[in-house]
Amino acid sequence: MFIPVTLIAQIPTITYTLGLYQAQAPDWSKITWDALPPVQQPGYLSIPQNLISLFGYDPSRDWSAGQKVDSVVMLGDADDAFKMSSLSLKSISSIAPSNNKLTLKDFGLMQWQTPASLVKAIPSLGNLSIRQVPPIAALLSRNGVLSGGNISQILRSNPQAANLPLGKLDLSKYSLNSIPGLTSTSLGKFKSWQQSYINQVPGLNQVPFDKMPQPINSGVGVVGIASVVLGTSERGDTYVGNNYFISGSVVRGDKTVPTACAALKECSYLEMGDFSGSEGALYGKRWASGSSQHVFGGYGFLAAVNSGKEPTGRLVYGSGFKVALTGVNESFGTADFGLFFRICVRPPFMQKTCTPYFIGPVPWLGVKENGLVIVGSGQ
């Protein structure tokens, strides 16, 4: 797969040195959702109605090659990895200052909020009069609700109007401050917050990954040496079992389970060296190419998506995305990598379910023979 060098050059790096070896490690203080290169392959997810009812929202979507990651990944997909639901617009703006003239239209999840869901998310709204909250006043008056009292009383008396979506209004006419308490309320309080794309939350795509409520794992806890890359003429071997590999499947609990290449099937790979020499845990281990080998991934209802398959790889930086070897060049002694994302849902009173990591690849930092390889803990 051809990945333009300019895309990878966009990724901010720091030079990581270990002994005589060096690597360009990601500089997570400067990498944001917005800074990630675009997705290289199109895809889609279509969820049947019975599962949408079970999930409480619709995680269905489609995306194109060249589309930005922040317009493909929803909040619910990566919340366990980064805890973005605990952020508020106010806390986001303290990290990544944004335009003061933002309107309710800029805050994407407002379109499916209702007066009832807003009062649930921001209980203090219930004690205010309708006049103090212009969007709710406009929505209710459109539907013939003009009675007095506070908002909670009016909504109890008009249950049908209480559940009208704000998307029926021209939300560009209302500032974020037109709903008192909105900007200081955490994202996870809002109805179906999980289905908001990251780029629909003002400023969120500008928050560095190391400033997330749950900061990203740097991955540099475990580092190996790229000894040699071997190309597409290589084949899987029954005598080379799982214990020879560091790449594999991601299972429930979000752990990487090393998986050997299938016998006689194409198996290009990067062979590792260890700083402790032949006694080291990484010595001789193989990171197989995700372009050659696909493994079973995902768990729960969504595990069947993409025929249940994902590129073999590792959770180098935590569960937010999987790192896969996307290609090797024996002549130049180089290995290319890409990031793959997944879709996750946590249905009420049930365990989390996730698709395999199949959204990608997003071009990532490559390595050369005798360079360092950041492998992380794999969990």
N, C-alpha and C positions, 0 to 999 in steps of 0.2 A: 504494500500500500504506500502510495506517494504522499508524504506529509511535508508541506512547504517548510523550509528551514526558517522562514520569517515568522511563522507561527510559534515555533519553539523559542525563537529569539525574544519573543515578547515576555517570556516567563522570567520574573526577577530572581536572581540567584545570589548566593554567597559562596565563596570558595571555602570548602571544607578540607582540611588537611589532616592526615593521619600518617605519621612517620614520613616516608618518602613519597607517599601517594596523595593525590588530590582528586577532588570531585567538585562539580558545580551543584551544590545543594539548593533546593528551593528556599527562597527568602520569604518565609510565611508572614513576615511583618509587612510585606508589600504585595502579597498575592491575595486577590479578592475574587469573588465569583465573576465579577465583570472582567477581571484580567485574564481569566482562563481562555485558551484558544477555543474556537468553535468545534462543535461535534462534526465528525467527518462522514458519518453515514446516517441516512434517514431511518425512521422507525415509527412505530405506533404501539399503543396499548388501548384495547377496547374492552371495557368491563361490562358484563351482563347486568341487567337491571336487578336481579335478585342479590347480587353481591354489592351493588351500589347501596341498596337498602340496608344490607348488613353492615357495610363500612360506615354509613352515615354521610358519605360524600362520594363524588365521582372522580377517581384518579385517572380516568381515561385521557389520552392526549396523543398527538402525533407531532413529529418534528422533521425538519429537513436537514440535509447536509449543509454545513456552513452556518447553522443556527447557534446562537450564543447559549451556553450552558444554563445561564440564569433564567432563560425563558423556556427551559425544558424541565428543570428540576423544581418540584414543588416543596413547600416547607415540610410537609409530612414525610417526604422521602428520606430526608437527612437529619431529622430532628434528634434522633438518638445520638448521632455523631457530633452535632454541634450545639444542641439545645437552643436553637434560634427562637423557639416559641416563647422563651422567657424574656426576650427583648421587647421593648416598646419603641414607638417612633421617637420618643424623647431620648431614650438611652442610645438608640442608633445614631441620632443626630449629634450626640456628645462625642461619638467616635468618628463619624463621617458626616460633617456638617452638610446640610442640603438646602435647597431653595426654600425660602420663607413663604413663597407664594403658592405653595402646594394646595391642591384642592382634594375633596373627597374622591374625585375620579382618579387621582394619582395613587390612591391607596386601594389597590385592586379588590381586596376582599370586602370592601364596603358595598359592592354591588349586590351581594346576596345577604347582607345583614338586613334585619327587620327591626321595627321598634322594640319588639319583644326580646330579640336576641341582643340588642344593644343594651337594654336595661339589665339583662342577665350578665353581660360582660362588664358593664359599668353601673353597679347598683345605685350610685348616687343620682343617676339620671332620673330614676323613678320619683324622686322627691321634687323635681323641678316642674315648672309649668310648661306647657307646650311652647309658649312664646320664647322661652329661654333656649330652645333647641330648634332652630329654624328648619332643618331638613325634616325632622319628625313632624313639625307643624305643617309643612307643605304637603307631606305625604298623606297625613290624616285629613287635612282639609279637602284635598282632592277627592277623598272618599266620603265626604259629607260628615266627618267627625269634627264638631266644633264645640263640644261640651267643655265645661270648666273642670277645675280640680287638677291634681298633679298627674304626671304622665302615667304612673302606675295605676291610678284609679281609672283613668280613661281607657287604658289598654285592657283592664279587666272587664270593662263594660262593652268593649268593642273587639272581641277576640279575632274576628276576621281581619280587621284593619291592623291589628297588632302584628300580623304575620305577613304583611305586604313587604316585598323587597325594596330597598332604597334604590335599586337599579332602575326603578320606574321614574325616578327624577333625573334631571340633568345635573349630575353630581359635580360638574365643573363649575357650577355657580356657588358652591359652598366651600369655604376654607376648612382646613382640618380643625380649626378652633371653633367651628360652628356646632360641634358636639363636645360639650364640656367633659374633660377627663379622657378624651379619646387618645391623645398623644402619650399619656402616661400609663395606659392600659397595656399589659403584655399581650403579644400576638396570640398566644394560646388561649386567651379568654374569649376570642371571637368565634362565632359560629363557623364551622367548616374551615377554620384557618389553614388546615392541612392542604387544601386544594389551591391555595394562593401560590403562584409562581414566585420565585425569589425576586425577580425584577419588578413585581407588582407591589413590593413593600419599599417605600421611598428610602433610599440610602443603604438598604441591606446589602446590595451587591457591591458596595464600596467598603464594607467592614472587612479588614484583614482576617485571615483564618486564625491567626494567633490571638485575635481580640474577640473571638466568639465566646459566648458564655461557657462553652466547653471547648477550649482551644485545641487546635489540631495537634496530633502527635507528630513530632518532627521527623520521626523515622530513623534518626541517626544513632539510636541506641544499639542497633546491630548493623554493622557495615562489613562488606566483604570485598574481595578483589576480583575484577573481571579478568579471568585468566585467558580464556579463548572463546571465540564464537564459532559455532558450527552451523552450516546452512541447511538448505532444504533437501539435500541428498541424504541427511541423517534419517534413520528410522527407529521406531520404538523397538525395544528388545525385552523379551520375557525375563531375561536375567537381570535387567535393570529395573528394580522395583520402586515402590513409592518412597522408600527411605533414601533414594539417590536424588530426589527432587525437593526443591523448596517452593515450587509453584504448584497450584492446585485449585481445589474448590473452596468456596466459602459456605459454611454450614450454619445452622442455627446456633446462636451464641456469638456469631460473627467472628469465627476463627477460620484461618486458612488450613485446610487439610491437604498435605502434599499428595500429588497424584501423578503417577508415572504415565508416560506416553504409551498409547496402545501399540501392541506388537505389530511390526511391519508398516505402521502408518508414519507419514512424514512427521519428523520431530526435530526441527531446528532448535537450538538452545544456546544459552550462555553458560559456560562452565566456570564455577567459582573457585577462588583461592581463599585461604584464611591466613590472618596475620600470625597465627600460631603454627603455621606450616601444616604438614600432613596430619598432625594430631588435632587440628582445629575442627570445630563442628561444621564449618562451611566448606571445608576442603573437598574438592571433587563434586560438590553438589551442583545440580543442574536447574536452571530457570528456563523452562520450556517456553516456546513461542506460543502466544495465544492465537496467532494466525494459523499455526499448525494444529494446535490441540484445543478442542472445546470440551469442557467438563460439566457435570451437573452442578447446578447452583440454585439459590433461592430456597424458600421454605414456606409452608402453609399454602393457602389457596393460590397465591400468585406464583408458586414455584413452577407451574406448567407453562408460563409465558416464555416465548422464544424457544419452544420445544424443550424447555427445562435446561437450556445450555447457556454457558458463559465462557469467555476466553479463560484459559488457565492463567493464574497470576497470584498476586499477594495483596493483603491489606497492609501495605507499608505504612500508611499514615492514619490508620484507623478505618472505621467502617464507612466513611463518607463516600469513598470511591475505591475501586480496585485498580492496582497497577499491573498492566500486562505487557509482556515483551511483544512488540508488534512486528518486528523484523530484524534480521541480522545481515551483515555484509561481511563475508569472510575475507574478501580482497582488501577491504579497508580496516578490518578488525573492529567493526562498530556494531552496537546493538541499539535499536530504537524502542522506545516505550510509549504507551498511551494510557490514559485514564478511562475507566468505564464506570458508569453510574447505574443505579437501580431505582426501582419504585417500591416504596414500602407503605404499608397501612397497618394501623393498630386498631382493629375493630373493638367496640365497647365490650369490656369484660372478657376479651380473648387475647391470645398471644399475637405478637407482631407477625405479619406475613410480608414477604419480600419477593420480588422477581429476581431472577439471576441478574448479574451485572451485565447488561447488554446495551446500554446507551453509551455510544462512543464510536471510535476512540476519540479522545481529546489529546492532541499531541503533547508529549511530555519530554523531559530531559533524557537524552541518551547517554551512553557510556562508550568508552573505547577500551580495548584490551590494555591491561595493566593499570586501569583506572579504578576508582572506588565505586562500589555499587551499594546504594542504601537499600537494605532489605527489610528494616523494621522488625517488629516482633512477629508479624503475621497475624496479629489478633486485633 
